[in-house]
């Protein structure tokens, strides 16, 4: 589904939802906007004329990479290294595989490279890992490479040379030569040098990410322009911003647009962090179930974890990404029975916006998790998406019977219930493992459940874990869009560093370390302010926040730290930076795990620039009676669980009042989602319109 989230000048908000239109995203966005604004009684065109800004999040760019439908790009690397992009990292051969496939080499495979070998050229030069010139650049080899790629009619040229993040001179000179040759050819071909975009270590990661700028970001820029133009035709006067992987928003005209490759789930985590800050929740387990995946992130002591070398679309990348883990299981996931083992397999492929067999017009023949929902009585076939899609329960019954129940010798109800129990158990184990892997217990966390299918499964994947609280926002279906509305306008630049200090480092060494870090901050500040200037924001409107990545010497993993100082010049400044790292390390892991006796390494410098925006106002209403009002009660519906049918009481979510308690078995319906409260559970709606789910 496509969600929209509108916030007015007072912070009040409404949520809209419509079916996605992958062939032209603007159609689904306009329809979703009409749905949301209708809650305020506002005509679309009148309302859009009043909008001050808009933020987009989605997975169009990621889908383009997964399907290998990007632009035709050329790649310039070191001579002798022409095969390294095609070979990739070994982990890329099994990324996204289930455990049983990861351990068997015969199942491993490499996807086609983003740039084929015949469009890769090498230039003669070499800079070593310390940044020293070993072989001077042979400029004629760069000119030859540029001319050959131009004559091959490439649509973009990417340059990535070994260790250029330590010494950028050769790569920048190759870039200038290529630009000269492009100008001489009379063609219009964009040129992407890794040092201008991602000056960080790890050649495969850096190269893949820079290629994405030409391969996927440029065509996605055209998609975003189409969406922006469609809204302008309806009266808006702004250019869309896009949710970036680091948790802020950037303009669709931004130079580093590959940072927006996966932005949908990020919004939910940012929304959870904002909600936690407002309401005083410090440890939050974020869980988001949509049509294709279950996305999980942890907020510990109010802080997000940022990965600097994530993987997406079976590629290793150099992008700052809000740390999230995903399971390829959602409401649209296909269900199959393995013919050899009779085991049920869920996903990872999904029906997506086509829901399942239950929607006749979707053209789906394979049963999905949503079909199980239909069989068990979870969903109202006449109120899916507010009735915009009419579903047929009998189609789900027939599909589950033929494809799952009969092969397993089960009744249709038990087969469907077994699938849901299996899915919930998988998600529950995954959530438990993620929290315990950080050294925490679920009892220390509040679990936020959101996404279109989050409220349907919240009881199942949290049962028995002992969370401090399980919270389902009344606007769960549009929670990621809510997070986008809560995200500031932010640009971020990173640079790799190699600063290593022993525990007994001298005052002079500590001072030099601080100055090296400051030099990187100064360079990154220029990049941040340049981006804001292009978007019409003067430097005095930008709040700068320096940061760094630090680890104990000899450890494999670093932590991202917000600098407690605006600048660093002295040995005393260095000690304050170390103190901030030790404090964060103790919160993320444990105080007893600190190891200052090893000394410290700074692996990267970070500069974030932010222009703050007004945030959505969290509702605050007085509590009323525990008994729901009569107008909220919709009747009953048969509901199957634990091998028996029961009558579940039905409620309209929007008609429930703060203070109401609903005991299971009950189903709370909204146009955009369904909240399932089975027997053994109850929920309480607080004054912020947050449902608190409890086992009783």
Buried (B, 14 or more C-beta within 10 A) or exposed (E): BBBBBBBBEEEEBBBBBBBBBEEEBBBBBBBBBBBBBBBEEBEBEEBBEEBEBBBBBBBBBBBBBBEEEBBBBBBBBBBEBBEBBBEBBEEBBBBBBEEEEBEEEEEBEEBEBBBBEEBBBBBBBBBEEEBEEEEEBEBEBBBBBBBBBBEEEBBBBBBBBBBBBBBBBBBBBBBBBBBEBBEEEEEEBBBBBBBBBBBBBBBBBBBBBBBBBBBBBBBBBEBBBEBBEBBBEBBBEEBBBBBBBBBBBBBBBBBBBBBBBBBBBBBBBBBBBBBBBBEEBBBBBBBBBBBBBBBBBBBBEBBBBBBBBBBBBBBBBBBBBBBBBBBBBBBBBBBBBEEEEEEBBBBBEBBBBBBBBBBEEBEBEBBBBBBBBBBBBBBBBEBBBEEEBBBBBEBBBBBBBEBBBEBBEBBBBBBBBBBBBBBBEBBBEBBBEBBEEBEBBBEBBBBBBBBBBBBBBBBBBBBEBEBBBBBBBBBBBBBBBBBBBBBBBBBBBBBBBBBBBEEEBEEEBBBBBBBBBBBBBEBBBEBBBBBBEEBEBEEEEBEBBBBBBBBBBEEEEBBBBEBEBEBBEBBEBBEBBBEBBBBBBBBBBEEEEBBEEBBBBBBBBBBBBBBEBBBBEBBEEEEBEEEBBEEBBBEBBEBBBEEEEBEBBBBBBEBBBBBBBBBBBBBBBBBBBBBBBBBBBBBBBBBBBBBBBBBE
